[in-house]
Each structure stands twice: as structure tokens, then as C-alpha cells.
């Protein structure tokens, strides 16, 4: 019988609230030796996911879009929207400003093979486990590797 998520997931999930500071999130990652956490609202419902990559993106060097000046107007050679998004992320002070809101989730009875496939295809390292709209666990690449070693 193949294993399912509920057999290997971490049940004591460290989560964050949208209004918490990015500094608090970073400290929580370091203190708990984790690389990301689900973001939940006051009702325990998943509203996002924040990871080390999100925090690191805050420290990227901001690249101003290239443009040319022609006939008293500016023509942007790159997307000014991308610049605006990068600038917002760099200035973020709260978790909700950095978190990913389109989160891949799985149910407790999802097979480990299906989770591994999702992680590879979506390039993600952790997936919240949701039941009844609430986060009941989290599964990471490390959890899957541990099942291979047993």
C-alpha cells in the first residue's frame, strides 16, 4: 500500500498572519529552521504562503526599466509594471505584501507520488495540507526524502 500525505506530513504547522512583519517572518524561519510557512487568517483559513525566496526577493537590486525619449514622450523598452511590482516587494513591511496568494494545496489522503510530481512540476518545496478549508499540516521535499530512506 502506498503512503499518503497524512502519514508523513508535519502536523504541528508554524504559520503566520498576513499583518505580521516581514522581519518577524524571517526570525521565525531562522528560529524554527524552516524555509516557509502558510499564512492564515483569524479563522484558520489559508490565505497565502511565504517562503525564503519571497524574503530574498525583497533584497534584490532594483533594475530601472530602460526607455527611449522620442518626440517629447517616453517609450519603455521593458515593462514598467514589472518595475513597480519589484519596487513594492522591496519596500514590503508585512507578510501579506510578499506572500504568494495562489497556493497549491493537497488533501490528507493524496498519494506521496502525486505530491512529489506536483513539487517537481510547479517548482515548489512545500505544500500546505488542507481539510475543511483549514490547514492541518504541511508536507515538504524533506518529508518525501525521509519516506524514501525508511
Residue, then its C-alpha position, 0 to 999 in steps of 0.5 A: x500500500x502506498x503512503x499518503x500525505x497524512x502519514x508523513x506530513x508535519x502536523x504541528x504547522x508554524x504559520x503566520x498572519x498576513x499583518x505580521x512583519x516581514x522581519x518577524x517572518x524571517x526570525x521565525x524561519x531562522x528560529x524554527x529552521x524552516x524555509x516557509x510557512x502558510x499564512x492564515x487568517x483569524x479563522x484558520x483559513x489559508x490565505x497565502x504562503x511565504x517562503x525564503x525566496x519571497x524574503x530574498x526577493x525583497x533584497x534584490x537590486x532594483x533594475x530601472x526599466x530602460x526607455x527611449x525619449x522620442x518626440x517629447x514622450x517616453x517609450x519603455x523598452x521593458x515593462x514598467x509594471x514589472x518595475x513597480x511590482x519589484x519596487x513594492x516587494x522591496x519596500x514590503x513591511x508585512x507578510x501579506x505584501x510578499x506572500x504568494x496568494x495562489x497556493x497549491x494545496x493537497x488533501x490528507x489522503x493524496x498519494x506521496x507520488x502525486x505530491x512529489x510530481x506536483x513539487x517537481x512540476x510547479x517548482x515548489x518545496x512545500x505544500x500546505x495540507x488542507x481539510x475543511x478549508x483549514x490547514x492541518x499540516x504541511x508536507x515538504x521535499x524533506x518529508x518525501x526524502x525521509x519516506x524514501x530512506x525508511 
